Each structure stands twice: as structure tokens, then as C-alpha cells.
């Protein structure tokens, strides 16, 4: 997919957006109560529960510290590529070669130019992790058939983990991704009591990143997808393919790690 980005200043945080997309008619509030964690089969000891919360906080802090050290600066300040002219030429060539296919792709109902709900974007980012976009769309089509929508969160939660695993098995990595989706939905339900995270439209990008990375399986790459595709922030997501092309064109230091190239490309 051809990604478009705009140049932004190096150290100024992006301003908050003041307009939140209009809500759809479907409810963003869970119609079922959170799963009862007090039953004998699911009860967790107070000590174990506290340990899990502490471990989750430590993980979130670790992700945030790793990302924030280069939130407003490049980890390679003396590396001057790509230049603005190189980016413009690359965009021209890629648009000439693939522009028609990209526009055709955006006509697909599963490839909208924007996603109006933050939680929906988190789920799409999860389904697209470590696989091709065609596989992600295959999983989304299967979810529509089974639940009526990719974003039918009440139905997904009430149906159970095994049902979701079976549903998205056609998209690959279904065991891991179903666990991630359940984890995200449970955390959102426990922290907010609704499926609505669109308050993030009003937050600055640094605060959005900090909030998104609270969720156990959301790292900088998935957070960037949410911020760019849904929140329309000036963020460029560096995936494996972009990383390889950047190396081929000499747009990154040879030994640069993928995560740091993402920080350099902001």
C-alpha cells in the first residue's frame, strides 16, 4: 500500500485535534457486564491479581521509555537521508508504478481511507500484524460472516476465545491474535466501561502513544497505525517492507534496527 506523509517539525509536538468523528448508530457501550472474575473457575488471588497489574504497568512503562527517548528527535542525528527531494522523487515513482492499484484498494470496504473509531483501528492493526493485508482482510471477512461485523465486540466477547480463534484462522496467527483481541477488549472494558476510546482525538500525540502502549500487546508500530489511519497524525509507520526498502535505497544506517528507523522517520 502506498503511504503518504507530510513533513513535520522536529521538536514540536503535534497539536490536539478538536473535532471528533460523528458516531455511528451502533452502540459503543458493552451490553453485557464484564466477565465475573469472582467465580471459582476464574477467581484469581488478590496477591496474584496485584502482581499481574504491577507487571502490566512495568511493561507499559518499559515500552514508553523505549519509545519516548526519541519521541522528538532522531536516534541518528548525523544521518541526513532521505532528503526532502529524495522523498518527493520516491513518491512520484511509486505513484506512477502503483498509484492505480492503491486507489483500487481503497475502494475495498475493508480498506477505508480512514477509520473513525480508535478501538476499531486497534483491532484492525492487530489483525494486520505480521501478515499480508490480503490475509488480514480474509480474517475480517470471516468475522463479518460470524459476528455480523468486525467490531461486534459484545458478540465477540460473549462467543468466547475458541470461537474467535476458529473464525480468524483463515488469516494466520489466529491463536495469538485472538488472545490479543480478547486482552485489548477486556482492558478497555475494565478501564473505561465502554468501547469508546475516541477521547484520544483530543489528546496530543505523545499522550496518545503513552495511552495506547498501556495495552499489553500494543507497541509503537501498532500505535503508529492507529495514529496515522484513525487519528490522522503526521506519523509514518515503518514496517518490515519499508525497513528493507530504506536499506536498499541507503535511507538508513546499515546496522539500524527497525524500531529506531521508525523513530527516525517521524
Secondary structure per residue as TSV (DSSP state, phi and psi in degrees):
chain	resnum	aa	ss	phi	psi
A	1	X	-	360.0	136.9
A	2	X	-	-80.6	122.0
A	3	X	-	-101.5	137.5
A	4	X	-	-112.2	140.6
A	5	X	-	-144.6	160.4
A	6	X	-	-117.1	152.4
A	7	X	-	-73.0	135.7
A	8	X	-	-126.4	162.7
A	9	X	-	-67.7	154.2
A	10	X	S	-70.3	-39.0
A	11	X	S	-116.9	-11.2
A	12	X	S	-82.0	128.0
A	13	X	-	-68.8	145.6
A	14	X	-	-67.8	139.9
A	15	X	-	-70.6	154.8
A	16	X	-	-69.0	147.5
A	17	X	-	-82.6	144.5
A	18	X	-	-104.1	-7.1
A	19	X	-	-117.8	123.9
A	20	X	-	-98.8	135.8
A	21	X	-	-57.5	148.0
A	22	X	-	-63.5	142.0
A	23	X	-	-77.5	148.5
A	24	X	-	-77.4	171.7
A	25	X	S	-72.7	-23.5
A	26	X	S	-69.2	144.9
A	27	X	-	-69.4	140.7
A	28	X	-	-102.8	8.0
A	29	X	S	-108.0	133.1
A	30	X	-	-58.5	134.1
A	31	X	S	-88.5	-14.1
A	32	X	S	-110.2	152.7
A	33	X	-	-72.4	153.7
A	34	X	-	-55.3	149.4
A	35	X	-	-55.7	134.1
A	36	X	-	-71.9	110.9
A	37	X	T	-90.3	7.0
A	38	X	T	-97.0	-5.6
A	39	X	S	-69.6	158.3
A	40	X	T	-59.3	-39.8
A	41	X	T	-71.9	-24.0
A	42	X	T	-118.1	-2.9
A	43	X	-	-65.3	135.6
A	44	X	-	-114.9	138.5
A	45	X	-	-62.6	152.3
A	46	X	H	-59.1	-38.9
A	47	X	H	-66.1	-44.8
A	48	X	H	-65.9	-37.3
A	49	X	H	-65.3	-41.5
A	50	X	H	-64.6	-40.1
A	51	X	H	-63.2	-40.2
A	52	X	H	-65.0	-41.1
A	53	X	H	-64.2	-42.2
A	54	X	H	-65.3	-41.3
A	55	X	H	-63.6	-40.0
A	56	X	H	-64.2	-40.2
A	57	X	H	-66.7	-41.1
A	58	X	H	-62.3	-40.9
A	59	X	H	-64.8	-44.3
A	60	X	H	-62.0	-42.9
A	61	X	H	-63.6	-38.6
A	62	X	H	-65.1	-44.1
A	63	X	H	-62.5	-43.1
A	64	X	H	-65.2	-45.0
A	65	X	H	-62.3	-40.0
A	66	X	H	-63.0	-42.1
A	67	X	H	-78.8	-42.0
A	68	X	H	-70.2	-19.8
A	69	X	T	-64.7	-20.4
A	70	X	T	-126.4	32.3
A	71	X	S	-66.9	-32.5
A	72	X	S	-122.8	12.8
A	73	X	S	-149.5	159.5
A	74	X	-	-83.5	141.2
A	75	X	S	-71.6	-9.2
A	76	X	-	-126.5	68.7
A	77	X	T	-63.0	-22.3
A	78	X	T	-96.1	3.8
A	79	X	-	-100.3	113.0
A	80	X	-	-93.5	6.9
A	81	X	-	-110.8	151.4
A	82	X	S	-80.7	151.4
A	83	X	-	-81.6	167.2
A	84	X	H	-59.6	-40.1
A	85	X	H	-65.6	-40.0
A	86	X	H	-63.2	-40.8
A	87	X	H	-63.8	-43.7
A	88	X	H	-63.2	-40.8
A	89	X	H	-68.9	-40.1
A	90	X	H	-62.4	-42.5
A	91	X	H	-62.4	-41.0
A	92	X	H	-62.8	-46.2
A	93	X	H	-66.0	-44.9
A	94	X	H	-65.4	-38.9
A	95	X	H	-65.8	-38.8
A	96	X	H	-64.9	-39.9
A	97	X	H	-79.8	-38.7
A	98	X	H	-127.6	2.8
A	99	X	H	-56.1	-42.7
A	100	X	H	-63.9	-40.8
A	101	X	H	-67.4	-35.7
A	102	X	H	-65.2	-46.0
A	103	X	H	-63.0	-37.6
A	104	X	H	-65.7	-38.5
A	105	X	H	-61.9	-37.9
A	106	X	T	-70.4	-11.0
A	107	X	T	-80.8	-14.5
A	108	X	S	-71.8	134.3
A	109	X	T	-60.9	-25.2
A	110	X	T	-87.1	0.6
A	111	X	S	-128.7	66.0
A	112	X	-	-71.1	154.7
A	113	X	S	-71.5	-20.7
A	114	X	-	-149.7	154.8
A	115	X	-	-117.1	118.3
A	116	X	S	-76.4	-14.7
A	117	X	-	-117.9	131.4
A	118	X	H	-61.5	-46.3
A	119	X	H	-62.6	-39.8
A	120	X	H	-59.1	-41.8
A	121	X	H	-65.5	-34.9
A	122	X	H	-64.3	-38.9
A	123	X	H	-69.9	-41.9
A	124	X	H	-63.1	-41.5
A	125	X	H	-60.8	-38.9
A	126	X	H	-64.9	-45.3
A	127	X	H	-65.7	-24.6
A	128	X	T	-93.7	-0.2
A	129	X	T	-65.8	133.8
A	130	X	T	52.6	37.6
A	131	X	S	-156.8	174.2
A	132	X	-	-79.1	158.7
A	133	X	H	-65.9	-31.7
A	134	X	H	-64.8	-37.6
A	135	X	H	-67.6	-39.4
A	136	X	H	-62.5	-42.3
A	137	X	H	-66.4	-34.6
A	138	X	H	-62.5	-42.0
A	139	X	H	-65.5	-40.3
A	140	X	H	-65.9	-40.2
A	141	X	H	-60.8	-40.5
A	142	X	H	-65.4	-38.7
A	143	X	H	-65.7	-37.1
A	144	X	H	-62.9	-42.0
A	145	X	H	-67.5	-37.0
A	146	X	H	-82.8	-42.4
A	147	X	H	-109.1	-11.0
A	148	X	S	93.8	-17.3
A	149	X	S	-166.1	152.6
A	150	X	T	-65.5	-27.5
A	151	X	T	-110.0	27.5
A	152	X	-	-83.6	74.3
A	153	X	H	-66.6	-36.8
A	154	X	H	-62.1	-44.4
A	155	X	H	-66.0	-39.0
A	156	X	H	-63.6	-46.1
A	157	X	H	-67.6	-42.9
A	158	X	H	-71.5	-25.4
A	159	X	H	-74.5	-22.2
A	160	X	-	93.1	163.1
A	161	X	H	-65.6	-43.4
A	162	X	H	-61.8	-40.0
A	163	X	H	-62.6	-42.0
A	164	X	H	-66.7	-41.0
A	165	X	H	-57.8	-46.6
A	166	X	H	-63.3	-37.0
A	167	X	H	-67.7	-40.8
A	168	X	T	-100.9	12.7
A	169	X	G	-60.6	-26.0
A	170	X	G	-69.8	-14.4
A	171	X	G	-98.5	-2.7
A	172	X	S	84.7	150.2
A	173	X	-	52.7	36.8
A	174	X	H	-68.2	-31.2
A	175	X	H	-67.2	-49.4
A	176	X	H	-64.4	-46.7
A	177	X	H	-68.7	-35.2
A	178	X	H	-65.9	-38.1
A	179	X	H	-64.7	-39.9
A	180	X	H	-64.0	-45.8
A	181	X	H	-61.0	-45.1
A	182	X	H	-63.5	-41.4
A	183	X	H	-61.2	-46.3
A	184	X	H	-61.7	-47.8
A	185	X	H	-63.7	-39.5
A	186	X	H	-65.2	-41.8
A	187	X	H	-65.5	-43.1
A	188	X	H	-62.6	-43.6
A	189	X	H	-62.7	-43.2
A	190	X	H	-71.2	-36.6
A	191	X	H	-83.9	-31.2
A	192	X	H	-123.2	-19.4
A	193	X	S	69.9	13.8
A	194	X	S	-156.0	173.2
A	195	X	S	-96.8	19.0
A	196	X	-	-107.6	113.2
A	197	X	-	-114.7	18.5
A	198	X	G	-73.8	-2.6
A	199	X	G	-61.3	-20.4
A	200	X	G	-66.5	-18.6
A	201	X	G	-59.3	-27.9
A	202	X	G	-90.8	-5.8
A	203	X	S	-94.1	155.3
A	204	X	-	-72.0	156.7
A	205	X	H	-57.6	-39.3
A	206	X	H	-63.7	-39.1
A	207	X	H	-69.7	-35.4
A	208	X	H	-64.1	-45.3
A	209	X	H	-60.1	-42.8
A	210	X	H	-63.4	-40.9
A	211	X	H	-68.7	-46.1
A	212	X	H	-63.1	-37.5
A	213	X	T	-79.2	0.4
A	214	X	T	-65.8	-31.5
A	215	X	S	-74.5	131.7
A	216	X	T	-50.2	-44.7
A	217	X	T	-103.2	11.9
A	218	X	-	-100.7	114.1
A	219	X	-	-107.3	-173.9
A	220	X	H	-56.1	-39.6
A	221	X	H	-64.6	-48.8
A	222	X	H	-65.0	-37.9
A	223	X	H	-62.6	-39.2
A	224	X	H	-63.3	-38.9
A	225	X	H	-60.3	-45.5
A	226	X	H	-63.2	-44.1
A	227	X	H	-68.2	-38.2
A	228	X	H	-78.5	-45.5
A	229	X	H	-79.1	-37.7
A	230	X	T	-99.8	-55.4
A	231	X	S	-82.9	-7.1
A	232	X	-	56.8	41.2
A	233	X	-	-87.5	161.3
A	234	X	S	-80.5	71.5
A	235	X	-	-124.3	136.8
A	236	X	-	-114.4	118.6
A	237	X	-	-82.8	121.1
A	238	X	-	-98.0	103.2
A	239	X	-	-96.4	-173.7
A	240	X	H	-59.2	-38.9
A	241	X	H	-69.5	-44.2
A	242	X	H	-62.9	-39.8
A	243	X	H	-59.8	-44.5
A	244	X	H	-67.4	-42.7
A	245	X	H	-65.0	-39.9
A	246	X	H	-60.7	-37.0
A	247	X	H	-69.2	-40.5
A	248	X	H	-62.6	-38.4
A	249	X	T	-89.7	-1.3
A	250	X	T	74.3	28.9
A	251	X	-	-92.8	4.7
A	252	X	S	-147.2	155.8
A	253	X	-	-60.4	142.6
A	254	X	T	-53.8	-37.1
A	255	X	T	-95.8	8.9
A	256	X	-	-66.5	137.7
A	257	X	-	-81.1	153.8
A	258	X	H	-57.8	-43.5
A	259	X	H	-62.4	-39.5
A	260	X	H	-73.6	-30.7
A	261	X	H	-64.0	-37.1
A	262	X	H	-60.7	-40.4
A	263	X	H	-66.9	-37.4
A	264	X	H	-69.2	-27.0
A	265	X	T	-88.0	-0.6
A	266	X	-	-62.1	360.0
